[in-house]
Structures are given as structure tokens and as C-alpha cells.
């Protein structure tokens, strides 16, 4: 099963998306966008930038958990991962984003109640 982007509307009226791997696991989450078109542009930016290794920044949380962020060419963060138990798991997450993002379909759930 292929990966997909799920575009959602939050209770505060803003929009966000998740990139899910073929197994349904969330591998990348966006921040909040005030308008739907900006969230859609964020998805396009993930699709464009996910193939570029230089766009991934590996980080460590205050609790020592590895995670990563994906940034656009202008340095703006367009998505971040979950917290991982190990650096190896984080690298697997990055590989999954690279594999799934480019041709992932967009499922618009923002109109659902």
C-alpha cells in the first residue's frame, strides 16, 4: 500500500497534514496553517523537498529522544517526525518519508465533521 497525505481541519479552524506510510503509521506531521491553500502548499513542499537529504535535520529532544525535521529550501520547517527510541529508528523514518512523499496521494479530510 502506498503512502498518503491526510489533510485535516483542527477544532480551532486551522489546517494541518500528516504523511502516513503504507502501513498507516504517521511519519511526518505539519504545523498549523490558517488557510487550507497554505496547507496544500505545505504538502507540495514536502513532496518537492523529501528527496533531498540536505533538507532533513536530525535532532534530539530534551528527553534524549531522536527525531527529525524536514525544511524547505528557505529553511522553513515544513514537517517533523515523532520521537523515536533510537537513531536507527529515526533513520528508518527518514527513509520512509523519502520513499513515500513524492507520489503520495492527498486525502482531504478537512470537510468532514
TIMI-2910 file (N, C-alpha, C, CB; in pm, 1 decimal, decimal comma, always signed):
<rs>
+----------+----------+----------+----------+----------+----------+----------+----------+----------+----------+----------+----------+------+
!      n_x !      n_y !      n_z !     ca_x !     ca_y !     ca_z !      c_x !      c_y !      c_z !     cb_x !     cb_y !     cb_z ! resn !
+----------+----------+----------+----------+----------+----------+----------+----------+----------+----------+----------+----------+------+
!    +84,2 !   -118,5 !     +0,0 !     +0,0 !     +0,0 !     +0,0 !    +88,7 !   +124,8 !     +0,0 !    -95,8 !     -0,2 !   +122,5 !  Unk !
!    +50,4 !   +221,4 !    -78,3 !   +129,8 !   +343,7 !    -91,8 !   +103,7 !   +439,8 !    +23,8 !    +99,1 !   +412,7 !   -225,1 !  Unk !
!   +196,4 !   +531,8 !    +41,9 !   +179,9 !   +635,4 !   +143,3 !    +74,5 !   +735,8 !   +100,0 !   +313,0 !   +706,5 !   +170,2 !  Unk !
!    +30,6 !   +817,4 !   +197,8 !    -68,8 !   +919,4 !   +166,1 !    -55,8 !  +1036,3 !   +262,4 !   -211,0 !   +860,7 !   +171,5 !  Unk !
!    -96,8 !  +1151,4 !   +214,0 !   -110,7 !  +1269,8 !   +298,3 !   -255,5 !  +1278,7 !   +341,2 !    -65,5 !  +1399,9 !   +223,7 !  Unk !
!   -278,7 !  +1302,3 !   +468,7 !   -412,9 !  +1329,0 !   +517,5 !   -419,0 !  +1475,0 !   +559,4 !   -450,8 !  +1234,3 !   +635,7 !  Unk !
!   -504,9 !  +1550,1 !   +492,6 !   -525,2 !  +1691,6 !   +520,8 !   -646,5 !  +1704,6 !   +611,9 !   -544,1 !  +1774,2 !   +389,1 !  Unk !
!   -627,0 !  +1770,0 !   +725,5 !   -733,4 !  +1778,1 !   +825,4 !   -754,8 !  +1922,1 !   +871,2 !   -700,7 !  +1689,0 !   +945,8 !  Unk !
!   -873,7 !  +1945,1 !   +926,2 !   -906,9 !  +2074,1 !   +986,3 !   -914,8 !  +2053,6 !  +1136,5 !  -1041,6 !  +2132,3 !   +929,2 !  Unk !
!   -839,8 !  +2133,2 !  +1211,8 !   -838,8 !  +2122,8 !  +1357,2 !   -962,0 !  +2190,6 !  +1416,4 !   -710,5 !  +2185,0 !  +1414,9 !  Unk !
!   -986,6 !  +2166,2 !  +1543,1 !  -1102,7 !  +2225,6 !  +1609,9 !  -1094,7 !  +2377,9 !  +1614,7 !  -1115,5 !  +2170,6 !  +1751,0 !  Unk !
!   -972,8 !  +2432,6 !  +1603,1 !   -957,1 !  +2578,5 !  +1604,1 !   -974,0 !  +2639,9 !  +1464,9 !   -820,3 !  +2615,6 !  +1659,9 !  Unk !
!  -1011,2 !  +2557,5 !  +1366,1 !  -1035,9 !  +2607,8 !  +1231,6 !   -913,5 !  +2611,1 !  +1141,9 !  -1092,5 !  +2743,4 !  +1240,1 !  Unk !
!   -796,7 !  +2579,3 !  +1196,7 !   -675,2 !  +2577,6 !  +1115,7 !   -656,9 !  +2439,9 !  +1051,8 !   -551,6 !  +2614,6 !  +1201,6 !  Unk !
!   -564,9 !  +2433,5 !   +957,1 !   -543,1 !  +2311,8 !   +879,1 !   -404,5 !  +2255,0 !   +907,1 !   -559,9 !  +2339,8 !   +728,7 !  Unk !
!   -393,3 !  +2122,7 !   +896,8 !   -264,3 !  +2054,7 !   +912,9 !   -270,1 !  +1924,4 !   +834,5 !   -231,3 !  +2028,1 !  +1064,7 !  Unk !
!   -153,4 !  +1862,9 !   +817,2 !   -149,9 !  +1735,6 !   +745,9 !    -51,5 !  +1640,1 !   +810,7 !   -113,4 !  +1757,0 !   +599,2 !  Unk !
!    -75,7 !  +1511,9 !   +784,1 !    +15,8 !  +1405,1 !   +822,3 !    +52,0 !  +1326,6 !   +698,1 !    -46,5 !  +1312,5 !   +930,4 !  Unk !
!   +176,8 !  +1286,5 !   +688,1 !   +218,4 !  +1191,3 !   +586,1 !   +221,0 !  +1055,3 !   +653,8 !   +358,9 !  +1228,7 !   +523,0 !  Unk !
!   +146,8 !   +961,2 !   +596,2 !   +141,3 !   +826,9 !   +651,5 !   +208,2 !   +729,6 !   +555,1 !     -4,8 !   +784,8 !   +679,5 !  Unk !
!   +281,2 !   +635,4 !   +612,8 !   +341,7 !   +529,1 !   +533,5 !   +232,4 !   +431,4 !   +489,9 !   +453,3 !   +455,6 !   +614,3 !  Unk !
!   +268,5 !   +338,9 !   +404,4 !   +173,3 !   +240,5 !   +354,8 !   +107,4 !   +158,3 !   +464,0 !   +241,2 !   +149,4 !   +259,8 !  Unk !
!   +175,4 !   +143,8 !   +577,1 !   +120,2 !    +66,0 !   +689,0 !    +29,5 !   +150,4 !   +779,4 !   +233,8 !     +6,3 !   +771,9 !  Unk !
!     +8,8 !   +277,6 !   +743,9 !    -79,6 !   +364,3 !   +820,9 !    -12,1 !   +444,0 !   +931,1 !   -186,2 !   +283,5 !   +880,2 !  Unk !
!   +117,5 !   +419,9 !   +953,5 !   +190,7 !   +493,1 !  +1057,1 !   +219,2 !   +635,7 !  +1011,5 !   +322,4 !   +420,9 !  +1091,9 !  Unk !
!   +200,6 !   +732,6 !  +1101,7 !   +234,4 !   +871,8 !  +1072,2 !   +386,7 !   +884,8 !  +1073,3 !   +168,3 !   +970,1 !  +1175,9 !  Unk !
!   +442,9 !   +935,1 !   +963,8 !   +588,4 !   +950,4 !   +955,7 !   +632,3 !  +1096,3 !   +950,6 !   +640,9 !   +877,9 !   +834,0 !  Unk !
!   +538,4 !  +1187,1 !   +927,3 !   +570,5 !  +1329,9 !   +925,3 !   +442,2 !  +1408,0 !   +951,3 !   +635,4 !  +1372,0 !   +788,6 !  Unk !
!   +452,0 !  +1509,8 !  +1037,1 !   +336,1 !  +1594,3 !  +1069,2 !   +371,2 !  +1739,7 !  +1046,9 !   +289,6 !  +1572,1 !  +1215,0 !  Unk !
!   +275,6 !  +1814,1 !   +996,9 !   +296,4 !  +1956,7 !   +973,6 !   +258,3 !  +2036,8 !  +1097,0 !   +215,3 !  +2004,1 !   +852,3 !  Unk !
!   +289,7 !  +2163,9 !  +1091,6 !   +236,8 !  +2258,7 !  +1188,1 !    +98,6 !  +2300,5 !  +1142,2 !   +330,3 !  +2381,9 !  +1204,2 !  Unk !
!    +44,9 !  +2403,5 !  +1204,9 !    -87,9 !  +2452,9 !  +1170,3 !    -78,7 !  +2563,2 !  +1065,0 !   -160,1 !  +2504,6 !  +1295,4 !  Unk !
!   -175,5 !  +2563,6 !   +975,7 !   -187,2 !  +2665,0 !   +871,6 !   -322,7 !  +2733,1 !   +886,7 !   -170,8 !  +2602,6 !   +728,9 !  Unk !
!   -326,2 !  +2864,0 !   +870,7 !   -451,9 !  +2938,5 !   +886,6 !   -550,2 !  +2911,2 !   +774,3 !   -423,9 !  +3086,8 !   +893,7 !  Unk !
!   -498,5 !  +2888,2 !   +653,5 !   -586,5 !  +2862,0 !   +539,7 !   -547,5 !  +2730,8 !   +471,8 !   -581,0 !  +2978,9 !   +438,6 !  Unk !
!   -648,4 !  +2667,4 !   +413,6 !   -630,4 !  +2536,9 !   +350,4 !   -527,0 !  +2540,9 !   +238,4 !   -762,8 !  +2487,1 !   +296,0 !  Unk !
!   -528,0 !  +2646,4 !   +159,3 !   -433,7 !  +2656,0 !    +47,3 !   -289,1 !  +2652,5 !    +95,6 !   -458,7 !  +2784,1 !    -32,4 !  Unk !
!   -263,1 !  +2712,3 !   +211,2 !   -126,3 !  +2709,4 !   +264,8 !    -88,0 !  +2567,8 !   +307,2 !   -112,8 !  +2806,1 !   +384,5 !  Unk !
!   -182,0 !  +2493,6 !   +362,9 !   -155,2 !  +2353,8 !   +398,8 !   -128,8 !  +2271,1 !   +273,3 !   -273,7 !  +2293,9 !   +478,4 !  Unk !
!   -205,4 !  +2297,5 !   +168,9 !   -183,7 !  +2226,8 !    +41,5 !    -46,5 !  +2261,1 !    -16,3 !   -294,9 !  +2262,7 !    -60,5 !  Unk !
!     -5,4 !  +2386,9 !     -2,7 !   +129,5 !  +2425,5 !    -46,1 !   +235,8 !  +2355,8 !    +38,2 !   +147,3 !  +2578,3 !    -37,7 !  Unk !
!   +207,3 !  +2335,5 !   +167,0 !   +298,5 !  +2262,3 !   +254,0 !   +317,0 !  +2119,4 !   +207,4 !   +248,0 !  +2263,9 !   +396,7 !  Unk !
!   +208,1 !  +2055,0 !   +167,7 !   +216,2 !  +1918,3 !   +114,5 !   +302,6 !  +1916,1 !    -10,7 !    +75,0 !  +1862,8 !    +83,3 !  Unk !
!   +279,9 !  +2011,2 !   -101,0 !   +360,7 !  +2018,5 !   -223,5 !   +507,8 !  +2039,1 !   -190,6 !   +310,8 !  +2132,2 !   -314,4 !  Unk !
!   +535,0 !  +2116,7 !    -87,4 !   +673,1 !  +2141,6 !    -46,6 !   +737,8 !  +2015,3 !     +8,2 !   +678,6 !  +2252,9 !    +57,9 !  Unk !
!   +662,1 !  +1936,9 !    +85,2 !   +715,4 !  +1808,8 !   +133,8 !   +746,5 !  +1718,6 !    +14,8 !   +614,4 !  +1739,0 !   +230,5 !  Unk !
!   +654,1 !  +1711,2 !    -80,8 !   +675,2 !  +1626,7 !   -198,1 !   +801,6 !  +1667,8 !   -274,5 !   +553,2 !  +1633,4 !   -290,7 !  Unk !
!   +825,1 !  +1797,1 !   -281,8 !   +940,5 !  +1850,2 !   -354,7 !  +1071,9 !  +1829,6 !   -278,6 !   +920,1 !  +1998,5 !   -382,8 !  Unk !
!  +1070,2 !  +1848,9 !   -148,0 !  +1193,8 !  +1851,9 !    -69,4 !  +1234,7 !  +1718,8 !     -6,9 !  +1179,7 !  +1951,8 !    +38,1 !  Unk !
!  +1143,3 !  +1622,1 !     -0,1 !  +1171,7 !  +1496,7 !    +70,4 !  +1283,3 !  +1414,6 !     +6,4 !  +1047,0 !  +1413,4 !    +77,1 !  Unk !
!  +1307,8 !  +1433,5 !   -120,9 !  +1412,6 !  +1356,3 !   -187,4 !  +1552,6 !  +1410,2 !   -158,4 !  +1388,7 !  +1355,2 !   -336,8 !  Unk !
!  +1561,1 !  +1529,1 !   -101,5 !  +1689,7 !  +1596,4 !    -79,3 !  +1739,3 !  +1571,2 !    +63,7 !  +1676,6 !  +1749,1 !   -105,6 !  Unk !
!  +1842,8 !  +1491,2 !    +76,4 !  +1899,5 !  +1457,8 !   +207,8 !  +1933,0 !  +1582,8 !   +289,1 !  +2025,1 !  +1372,4 !   +190,8 !  Unk !
!  +1977,3 !  +1688,8 !   +222,3 !  +2017,5 !  +1811,2 !   +292,1 !  +1900,2 !  +1880,9 !   +361,8 !  +2082,3 !  +1907,1 !   +194,1 !  Unk !
!  +1776,9 !  +1845,4 !   +324,7 !  +1658,9 !  +1910,2 !   +384,0 !  +1619,0 !  +1847,9 !   +518,6 !  +1541,1 !  +1901,9 !   +287,0 !  Unk !
!  +1680,1 !  +1733,9 !   +553,4 !  +1649,3 !  +1666,8 !   +680,2 !  +1749,8 !  +1707,8 !   +786,1 !  +1649,3 !  +1513,2 !   +662,9 !  Unk !
!  +1697,5 !  +1749,1 !   +901,3 !  +1783,4 !  +1783,1 !  +1013,7 !  +1752,1 !  +1688,1 !  +1127,8 !  +1764,3 !  +1931,4 !  +1057,3 !  Unk !
!  +1854,1 !  +1617,5 !  +1171,7 !  +1838,7 !  +1523,2 !  +1282,2 !  +1855,9 !  +1597,8 !  +1413,5 !  +1940,8 !  +1406,4 !  +1271,2 !  Unk !
!  +1764,9 !  +1573,1 !  +1506,7 !  +1765,2 !  +1644,9 !  +1633,9 !  +1745,3 !  +1546,6 !  +1748,5 !  +1655,5 !  +1753,7 !  +1636,0 !  Unk !
!  +1761,7 !  +1597,7 !  +1869,8 !  +1738,2 !  +1518,9 !  +1989,9 !  +1653,2 !  +1602,6 !  +2084,9 !  +1873,1 !  +1475,5 !  +2057,3 !  Unk !
!  +1547,4 !  +1541,6 !  +2137,8 !  +1458,5 !  +1612,3 !  +2229,8 !  +1526,0 !  +1631,3 !  +2365,1 !  +1326,0 !  +1536,0 !  +2246,5 !  Unk !
!  +1462,0 !  +1710,8 !  +2449,8 !  +1513,4 !  +1733,5 !  +2585,2 !  +1521,5 !  +1603,4 !  +2664,4 !  +1425,3 !  +1834,1 !  +2659,3 !  Unk !
!  +1440,9 !  +1505,2 !  +2627,2 !  +1441,9 !  +1374,6 !  +2694,1 !  +1541,4 !  +1277,9 !  +2629,8 !  +1302,0 !  +1313,6 !  +2691,8 !  Unk !
!  +1617,3 !  +1326,5 !  +2531,0 !  +1717,3 !  +1242,5 !  +2466,0 !  +1663,7 !  +1155,7 !  +2353,4 !  +1781,0 !  +1155,9 !  +2566,8 !  Unk !
!  +1543,1 !  +1183,6 !  +2307,6 !  +1482,7 !  +1103,8 !  +2200,9 !  +1515,8 !  +1163,7 !  +2064,4 !  +1329,8 !  +1094,7 !  +2219,8 !  Unk !
!  +1563,2 !  +1082,4 !  +1971,1 !  +1591,4 !  +1133,5 !  +1836,9 !  +1463,1 !  +1160,7 !  +1758,1 !  +1679,1 !  +1034,6 !  +1760,6 !  Unk !
!  +1467,1 !  +1265,2 !  +1677,2 !  +1359,8 !  +1297,0 !  +1584,0 !  +1420,3 !  +1378,6 !  +1471,0 !  +1242,8 !  +1374,3 !  +1654,3 !  Unk !
!  +1341,0 !  +1408,0 !  +1368,6 !  +1391,8 !  +1488,6 !  +1257,5 !  +1289,0 !  +1590,4 !  +1213,7 !  +1431,0 !  +1399,8 !  +1139,7 !  Unk !
!  +1338,8 !  +1693,6 !  +1147,0 !  +1252,7 !  +1791,6 !  +1082,1 !  +1290,3 !  +1797,5 !   +934,5 !  +1265,6 !  +1932,3 !  +1149,5 !  Unk !
!  +1192,9 !  +1828,3 !   +853,0 !  +1213,1 !  +1847,9 !   +709,7 !  +1190,2 !  +1994,6 !   +681,1 !  +1117,7 !  +1757,2 !   +623,8 !  Unk !
!  +1286,6 !  +2057,7 !   +616,6 !  +1277,0 !  +2200,8 !   +586,7 !  +1275,5 !  +2225,2 !   +436,8 !  +1392,9 !  +2277,0 !   +650,8 !  Unk !
!  +1214,9 !  +2336,5 !   +398,9 !  +1215,5 !  +2381,1 !   +260,3 !  +1349,3 !  +2448,0 !   +229,5 !  +1097,5 !  +2478,3 !   +232,8 !  Unk !
!  +1369,5 !  +2484,4 !   +104,3 !  +1494,5 !  +2547,8 !    +62,4 !  +1520,7 !  +2677,8 !   +137,5 !  +1491,9 !  +2574,5 !    -86,9 !  Unk !
!  +1413,2 !  +2747,0 !   +180,7 !  +1429,9 !  +2873,5 !   +253,6 !  +1456,7 !  +2852,2 !   +402,5 !  +1306,0 !  +2960,0 !   +236,3 !  Unk !
!  +1466,1 !  +2726,0 !   +445,8 !  +1495,3 !  +2695,3 !   +584,8 !  +1372,7 !  +2680,0 !   +673,0 !  +1581,4 !  +2800,5 !   +640,5 !  Unk !
!  +1254,4 !  +2707,0 !   +619,3 !  +1132,2 !  +2696,3 !   +698,1 !  +1096,4 !  +2549,2 !   +719,0 !  +1015,9 !  +2771,5 !   +629,1 !  Unk !
!  +1067,0 !  +2512,8 !   +843,1 !  +1029,1 !  +2374,7 !   +874,3 !   +890,6 !  +2347,1 !   +816,8 !  +1031,1 !  +2349,1 !  +1028,5 !  Unk !
!   +879,1 !  +2237,5 !   +740,5 !   +750,7 !  +2201,8 !   +680,2 !   +692,2 !  +2075,0 !   +741,6 !   +766,8 !  +2183,7 !   +530,0 !  Unk !
!   +770,6 !  +2005,1 !   +821,4 !   +718,9 !  +1886,8 !   +888,7 !   +818,0 !  +1834,1 !   +989,8 !   +684,9 !  +1778,8 !   +788,1 !  Unk !
!   +765,3 !  +1761,1 !  +1088,3 !   +852,6 !  +1699,3 !  +1188,0 !   +802,8 !  +1558,4 !  +1216,7 !   +857,4 !  +1783,9 !  +1318,8 !  Unk !
!   +894,5 !  +1477,3 !  +1264,3 !   +862,2 !  +1337,9 !  +1292,0 !   +814,5 !  +1320,1 !  +1435,0 !   +983,0 !  +1249,2 !  +1265,9 !  Unk !
!   +778,1 !  +1198,0 !  +1465,4 !   +752,4 !  +1158,2 !  +1602,9 !   +886,6 !  +1144,5 !  +1674,6 !   +670,9 !  +1024,7 !  +1609,2 !  Unk !
!   +882,3 !  +1118,0 !  +1802,6 !  +1003,4 !  +1086,8 !  +1878,4 !  +1033,0 !   +938,2 !  +1860,7 !   +987,4 !  +1123,9 !  +2030,5 !  Unk !
!  +1158,6 !   +906,5 !  +1838,8 !  +1198,7 !   +767,9 !  +1816,9 !  +1276,7 !   +714,8 !  +1936,0 !  +1282,3 !   +755,6 !  +1689,3 !  Unk !
!  +1278,0 !   +582,7 !  +1949,9 !  +1350,1 !   +517,4 !  +2058,7 !  +1499,7 !   +509,7 !  +2030,9 !  +1294,7 !   +377,9 !  +2081,7 !  Unk !
!  +1536,8 !   +516,2 !  +1902,5 !  +1678,9 !   +505,2 !  +1866,9 !  +1708,5 !   +584,5 !  +1740,7 !  +1719,0 !   +357,6 !  +1847,3 !  Unk !
!  +1836,2 !   +613,8 !  +1721,5 !  +1878,8 !   +684,0 !  +1599,8 !  +1851,2 !   +598,6 !  +1476,6 !  +2028,8 !   +719,7 !  +1607,1 !  Unk !
!  +1867,2 !   +467,5 !  +1489,8 !  +1840,5 !   +378,9 !  +1376,3 !  +1693,8 !   +384,7 !  +1335,1 !  +1879,5 !   +234,8 !  +1410,8 !  Unk !
!  +1604,3 !   +388,6 !  +1432,9 !  +1461,2 !   +400,4 !  +1402,5 !  +1432,2 !   +532,8 !  +1333,6 !  +1376,9 !   +387,9 !  +1530,8 !  Unk !
!  +1497,6 !   +639,4 !  +1378,4 !  +1479,8 !   +770,8 !  +1317,0 !  +1525,6 !   +766,8 !  +1171,1 !  +1558,1 !   +879,0 !  +1395,6 !  Unk !
!  +1639,0 !   +703,3 !  +1144,5 !  +1688,5 !   +692,9 !  +1006,8 !  +1589,2 !   +616,1 !   +919,9 !  +1826,6 !   +623,9 !  +1003,6 !  Unk !
!  +1524,4 !   +516,4 !   +978,4 !  +1420,0 !   +444,2 !   +906,3 !  +1302,4 !   +533,8 !   +874,1 !  +1373,0 !   +324,8 !   +986,8 !  Unk !
!  +1269,4 !   +624,1 !   +965,9 !  +1162,7 !   +720,1 !   +941,3 !  +1195,7 !   +814,5 !   +827,6 !  +1134,4 !   +798,9 !  +1066,0 !  Unk !
!  +1320,1 !   +861,4 !   +824,8 !  +1364,5 !   +949,0 !   +715,5 !  +1355,7 !   +875,1 !   +582,3 !  +1509,5 !   +998,5 !   +740,0 !  Unk !
!  +1401,6 !   +750,6 !   +580,8 !  +1395,2 !   +670,5 !   +457,6 !  +1250,6 !   +652,2 !   +412,1 !  +1461,5 !   +532,8 !   +479,1 !  Unk !
!  +1160,0 !   +635,8 !   +507,6 !  +1018,9 !   +618,0 !   +474,3 !   +959,0 !   +746,0 !   +415,5 !   +940,3 !   +575,3 !   +598,4 !  Unk !
!   +996,2 !   +861,2 !   +470,5 !   +949,0 !   +988,2 !   +414,0 !  +1000,0 !  +1002,1 !   +270,4 !   +996,4 !  +1109,2 !   +501,2 !  Unk !
!  +1129,0 !   +974,7 !   +249,8 !  +1186,0 !   +984,3 !   +114,8 !  +1113,3 !   +892,6 !    +17,4 !  +1335,3 !   +949,6 !   +117,2 !  Unk !
!  +1079,9 !   +772,7 !    +63,2 !  +1015,2 !   +673,0 !    -22,2 !   +870,6 !   +708,9 !    -53,1 !  +1020,8 !   +536,5 !    +43,6 !  Unk !
!   +799,0 !   +760,7 !    +45,9 !   +654,1 !   +777,7 !    +32,5 !   +607,2 !   +915,0 !    -15,1 !   +591,1 !   +749,7 !   +162,0 !  Unk !
!   +683,5 !  +1020,6 !    +12,3 !   +630,9 !  +1156,0 !     -7,3 !   +603,7 !  +1193,3 !   -152,8 !   +726,2 !  +1254,3 !    +50,2 !  Unk !
!   +695,9 !  +1162,0 !   -241,2 !   +688,7 !  +1214,4 !   -377,8 !   +559,0 !  +1180,1 !   -450,4 !   +804,2 !  +1162,4 !   -457,3 !  Unk !
!   +512,4 !  +1057,1 !   -437,4 !   +393,0 !  +1018,0 !   -512,3 !   +275,1 !   +981,3 !   -422,5 !   +425,4 !   +901,6 !   -602,0 !  Unk !
!   +280,1 !  +1027,8 !   -297,5 !   +169,0 !  +1001,2 !   -205,9 !    +46,1 !  +1079,8 !   -248,8 !   +207,7 !  +1036,9 !    -60,6 !  Unk !
!    -68,4 !  +1013,8 !   -246,2 !   -192,0 !  +1084,4 !   -279,6 !   -235,4 !  +1168,1 !   -160,4 !   -304,0 !   +984,9 !   -320,6 !  Unk !
!   -315,5 !  +1269,7 !   -187,8 !   -367,3 !  +1356,7 !    -83,4 !   -512,5 !  +1318,8 !    -57,1 !   -354,6 !  +1506,9 !   -123,4 !  Unk !
!   -540,6 !  +1287,1 !    +68,9 !   -677,1 !  +1256,4 !   +111,1 !   -726,3 !  +1374,8 !   +194,2 !   -684,0 !  +1120,9 !   +193,2 !  Unk !
!   -823,2 !  +1444,5 !   +140,9 !   -874,8 !  +1564,9 !   +207,5 !   -984,6 !  +1526,7 !   +305,9 !   -928,5 !  +1667,0 !   +103,6 !  Unk !
!   -951,2 !  +1531,7 !   +433,7 !  -1047,8 !  +1501,9 !   +539,5 !  -1097,5 !  +1629,2 !   +606,8 !   -985,7 !  +1408,9 !   +643,4 !  Unk !
!  -1059,6 !  +1744,0 !   +552,3 !  -1088,6 !  +1872,1 !   +618,1 !  -1236,2 !  +1909,8 !   +613,2 !  -1007,1 !  +1981,9 !   +554,3 !  Unk !
!  -1313,7 !  +1849,5 !   +525,7 !  -1455,3 !  +1884,7 !   +514,5 !  -1542,8 !  +1794,9 !   +600,4 !  -1500,2 !  +1876,6 !   +369,7 !  Unk !
!  -1482,4 !  +1694,1 !   +662,7 !  -1560,3 !  +1603,2 !   +747,1 !  -1584,7 !  +1665,6 !   +883,7 !  -1488,3 !  +1467,9 !   +762,5 !  Unk !
!  -1696,0 !  +1634,0 !   +941,2 !  -1731,6 !  +1688,7 !  +1072,9 !  -1659,5 !  +1614,8 !  +1183,3 !  -1882,7 !  +1681,6 !  +1095,8 !  Unk !
+----------+----------+----------+----------+----------+----------+----------+----------+----------+----------+----------+----------+------+
</rs>
